[in-house]
Amino acid sequence: MKRQWEDTYVKKDTYVTAKAVITVYSPVLTEEERDRRYKEIKEAAAGLLLATWRAKAQQAEPHGE
């Protein structure tokens, strides 16, 4: 897997505001690499949701049990 700084990027858009110039870049990925990265994002999001639910469930439990 390439590191973020090893990816090739293409300039997508530039937004100019009164206080900033914002340039948006997007990585150039193969379909396989894009699918792999989205799978990693989905797995991480699921893990975050599960951890949040567990933490809320623990907070809701009475302290005596």
Backbone hydrogen bonds, N-H to C=O, Kabsch-Sander energy under -0.5 kcal/mol:
donor,donor_aa,acceptor,acceptor_aa,energy
6,E,3,R,-1.9
7,D,3,R,-0.7
7,D,4,Q,-1.2
10,V,26,S,-2.6
12,K,24,V,-3.2
13,D,24,V,-1.3
15,Y,22,I,-3.3
17,T,15,Y,-0.5
17,T,20,A,-3.3
22,I,15,Y,-3.4
23,T,21,V,-0.5
24,V,13,D,-3.3
25,Y,23,T,-0.5
26,S,10,V,-2.3
28,V,8,T,-3.3
29,L,27,P,-0.8
34,R,30,T,-2.5
35,D,31,E,-2.5
36,R,32,E,-2.3
37,R,33,E,-2.4
38,Y,34,R,-2.5
39,K,35,D,-2.2
40,E,36,R,-2.0
41,I,37,R,-2.2
42,K,38,Y,-2.6
43,E,39,K,-2.4
44,A,40,E,-2.3
45,A,41,I,-2.5
46,A,42,K,-2.3
47,G,43,E,-2.1
48,L,44,A,-2.1
49,L,45,A,-2.4
50,L,46,A,-2.5
51,A,47,G,-2.3
52,T,48,L,-2.2
53,W,49,L,-2.7
54,R,50,L,-2.5
55,A,51,A,-2.2
56,K,52,T,-2.3
57,A,53,W,-2.4
58,Q,54,R,-2.3
59,Q,55,A,-1.9
60,A,56,K,-1.6
61,E,57,A,-1.0
65,E,62,P,-1.1
